[in-house]
């Protein structure tokens, strides 16, 4: 087992006041807190994202599209668990009606693409699975835990006039001009062990208390563990909220009976 290095990344759109247990240094606006993927689970990246402004309208390719675009080994499926939401906070996922690529390009160029997305009001506990090809944007005043394929490949379609590169040709080629599937979005109850995701690339559960034998059997492989409430222990190492660790299996970790944690395993 190893505790993973924690990286706090300043962003212009980040927050200078974060939910506990995080505390940015004075004068810093932290937008991302992420954990270096370990050799045991190299294909999965977990990070926190905190926003004070809207993020770009963007899309990620799938594996085949990423490879065809220039040698990237994987695309990017990802998911979000909302942990913080200021009043009026929203996430934009999918289009509010079908749109073809020509209309999508025109909307990206004139900025109206923002208004063609479906914006979901969010609260802590809301969960979204974002398959590759889904056009999406994180609104202001949101904190999420993001679990994703470990691939640095994002195509920005619109960025509110910020001076960053857009990727209209590549992005529109892989974007799905369709509404978001309702089955991929739900609210996670405050209590109880719940499966968050079981996709092609990773499986994740929110564990309440001590995992049972069936769950331990499903995660009898290298896993990533992210405490949310209480601590967990692997060997002599104690992992606290705000940290992340890898373990040889779920049953190698000792959980607080009153705690909560997220467990993730790679499937490919």
C-alpha positions in Angstrom: 0.0 0.0 0.0 1.1 3.6 -0.6 -0.5 6.9 0.2 -0.6 8.9 -3.1 1.1 12.3 -3.5 -1.5 15.1 -3.2 -1.2 17.9 -5.8 -3.1 21.2 -5.2 -3.3 23.0 -8.5 -4.0 26.8 -8.7 -6.5 27.8 -11.4 -7.9 31.3 -12.2 -11.4 29.7 -11.9 -10.6 27.9 -8.6 -11.7 28.7 -5.1 -9.8 30.5 -2.3 -12.1 28.9 0.3 -12.6 25.2 0.1 -14.8 22.7 2.0 -13.0 20.9 4.8 -10.5 19.3 5.0 -8.8 21.4 2.4 -7.3 24.8 3.1 -5.6 26.8 0.3 -2.6 29.0 1.3 -3.5 32.7 1.4 -3.6 34.2 -2.1 -4.1 30.9 -3.8 -7.2 29.8 -5.8 -7.2 26.0 -5.9 -9.1 24.5 -8.8 -7.9 20.9 -8.7 -6.6 18.5 -6.1 -5.5 15.3 -7.6 -3.5 12.2 -6.8 -0.7 10.7 -8.9 -2.0 7.4 -10.3 0.1 4.6 -8.7 1.8 1.7 -10.7 -0.8 -0.7 -9.2 -3.7 1.3 -10.8 -2.1 3.4 -13.6 -5.1 3.7 -15.8 -7.4 5.6 -13.3 -7.1 9.2 -12.0 -9.1 10.6 -9.1 -9.2 14.3 -8.4 -11.3 17.0 -6.7 -12.5 20.0 -8.8 -13.7 23.3 -7.3 -15.0 26.1 -9.4 -15.7 29.8 -8.9 -16.4 30.3 -12.6 -17.9 28.2 -15.4 -15.4 25.9 -17.0 -15.1 25.4 -20.8 -17.6 23.5 -22.9 -15.7 20.4 -23.8 -15.7 16.8 -24.9 -13.3 13.8 -24.7 -12.8 11.2 -27.4 -13.1 7.4 -26.9 -10.1 5.1 -27.1 -10.3 4.5 -30.9 -10.7 8.2 -31.6 -7.9 9.2 -29.3 -5.6 6.7 -31.0 -6.5 7.9 -34.5 -6.0 11.5 -33.4 -2.3 11.1 -32.8 -1.1 8.1 -30.8 -3.0 8.6 -27.5 -3.5 5.2 -26.0 -6.9 5.9 -24.4 -9.8 8.3 -24.6 -11.7 9.4 -21.5 -14.8 8.2 -19.7 -15.3 10.0 -16.4 -17.8 10.5 -13.7 -18.6 13.2 -11.1 -19.9 13.0 -7.6 -21.0 16.4 -6.4 -19.7 17.2 -2.9 -20.3 20.9 -2.8 -22.8 23.2 -4.5 -23.5 26.8 -3.9 -27.0 28.1 -4.4 -27.9 28.0 -8.1 -24.9 25.7 -9.0 -25.3 23.7 -12.2 -23.6 21.2 -14.4 -24.1 21.2 -18.2 -24.3 17.7 -19.7 -25.5 16.9 -23.2 -27.7 19.0 -25.5 -31.3 20.0 -24.8 -32.2 18.7 -28.3 -30.5 16.9 -31.1 -28.0 19.0 -33.1 -25.9 18.2 -36.1 -22.1 18.9 -36.4 -22.6 22.0 -38.7 -25.0 23.6 -36.2 -22.7 22.6 -33.3 -19.8 24.3 -35.0 -21.7 27.5 -35.6 -23.0 27.5 -32.0 -19.4 27.1 -30.7 -18.2 30.0 -32.8 -20.9 32.4 -31.7 -21.0 31.2 -28.1 -24.6 30.0 -28.2 -23.5 26.5 -27.5 -23.6 27.3 -23.8 -27.3 27.8 -24.0 -27.9 24.6 -26.1 -26.6 22.4 -23.2 -28.9 20.9 -20.6 -27.9 22.6 -17.3 -28.8 20.4 -14.2 -29.2 22.1 -10.9 -27.0 20.2 -8.5 -26.7 19.4 -4.8 -24.2 17.2 -2.8 -24.8 13.6 -3.6 -25.7 14.1 -7.3 -23.8 11.7 -9.6 -23.2 11.9 -13.3 -21.4 9.3 -15.5 -19.9 11.1 -18.6 -19.1 8.7 -21.5 -16.6 9.8 -24.1 -18.3 11.9 -26.7 -20.6 13.7 -24.2 -20.4 17.5 -24.5 -20.2 18.9 -21.0 -19.3 21.8 -18.8 -18.9 22.4 -15.0 -20.7 25.5 -13.8 -19.5 27.9 -11.1 -19.8 27.2 -7.4 -19.4 23.5 -7.7 -17.1 20.9 -6.0 -16.9 17.4 -7.5 -14.9 14.2 -7.1 -14.0 13.2 -10.6 -13.0 9.6 -11.4 -11.6 9.2 -14.9 -9.5 7.3 -17.3 -6.0 8.6 -16.9 -5.8 10.4 -20.2 -4.8 14.0 -20.8 -7.0 14.6 -23.9 -9.7 17.3 -23.8 -11.2 19.2 -26.7 -12.5 22.6 -25.8 -15.4 23.8 -27.9 -16.1 27.1 -26.2 -14.3 28.9 -23.4 -16.3 32.2 -22.8 -13.7 34.3 -24.6 -10.8 33.2 -22.5 -7.5 33.2 -24.4 -7.0 29.4 -24.5 -6.8 27.2 -27.6 -10.0 25.7 -28.9 -10.2 22.4 -30.7 -13.3 22.7 -32.9 -12.2 20.3 -35.7 -11.2 17.5 -33.4 -13.9 18.1 -30.8 -16.9 18.3 -33.1 -15.7 15.2 -34.9 -16.1 13.1 -31.7 -19.0 15.0 -30.1 -22.4 13.4 -29.8 -25.1 16.0 -30.7 -27.8 14.5 -28.5 -29.4 14.8 -25.1 -27.8 13.1 -22.0 -29.2 9.7 -21.1 -31.3 10.0 -17.8 -30.0 6.6 -16.6 -26.5 8.1 -16.3 -27.5 10.6 -13.7 -29.0 10.0 -10.2 -28.8 11.2 -6.6 -26.8 9.1 -4.1 -28.4 8.7 -0.7 -26.6 10.0 2.3 -26.3 6.6 4.0 -25.7 3.1 2.8 -23.1 1.4 0.5 -23.9 2.3 -3.1 -22.4 1.4 -6.5 -21.5 4.6 -8.2 -20.2 3.3 -11.6 -19.6 0.0 -13.3 -18.5 0.9 -16.8 -16.1 -0.6 -19.3 -13.0 1.0 -17.7 -13.6 1.2 -13.9 -15.9 0.3 -11.1 -16.6 2.4 -8.1 -18.6 2.2 -4.8 -19.3 4.6 -2.0 -18.8 2.5 1.1 -20.7 3.3 4.3 -19.0 1.7 7.3 -17.3 -1.6 6.9 -17.6 -3.3 3.5 -19.3 -6.7 3.5 -17.8 -10.0 2.2 -19.5 -9.7 -1.2 -18.1 -6.2 -1.9 -14.6 -7.3 -0.7 -14.8 -10.2 -3.2 -15.7 -7.8 -6.0 -12.6 -5.7 -5.2 -10.0 -8.5 -4.6 -7.5 -6.6 -6.8 -5.5 -3.4 -6.6 -7.8 -0.6 -5.6 -7.8 3.2 -5.0 -9.3 4.3 -1.7 -10.6 7.8 -0.9 -11.8 8.4 2.6 -14.7 10.8 2.9 -15.6 10.6 6.6 -13.5 8.9 9.2 -10.2 7.2 8.4 -9.1 3.9 7.0 -6.0 1.9 7.8 -3.8 -0.4 5.7 -1.1 -2.0 7.7 0.4 0.7 9.9 -0.7 3.6 7.6 -3.7 5.7 8.4 -5.4 7.5 5.5 -7.5 10.6 6.3 -10.2 12.5 4.4 -8.5 14.6 1.7 -6.0 11.8 1.0 -6.0 8.8 -1.3 -4.2 5.5 -1.2 -3.8 2.3 -3.1 -4.2 -1.1 -1.5 -3.6 -4.6 -2.9 -7.3 -5.4 -2.3 -10.3 -3.9 -0.5 -10.2 -6.5 2.3 -6.6 -5.4 3.1 -8.0 -2.1 4.5 -9.6 -1.6 7.9 -12.5 0.8 7.9 -14.2 2.9 10.6 -17.7 1.6 11.3 -19.0 5.2 11.2 -17.0 6.3 8.2 -17.5 6.6 4.4 -15.0 6.0 1.6 -14.9 5.6 -2.1 -13.2 2.5 -3.7 -12.3 2.3 -7.3 -10.8 -0.5 -9.4 -9.7 -0.6 -13.0 -11.4 -3.0 -15.4 -9.0 -2.8 -18.3 
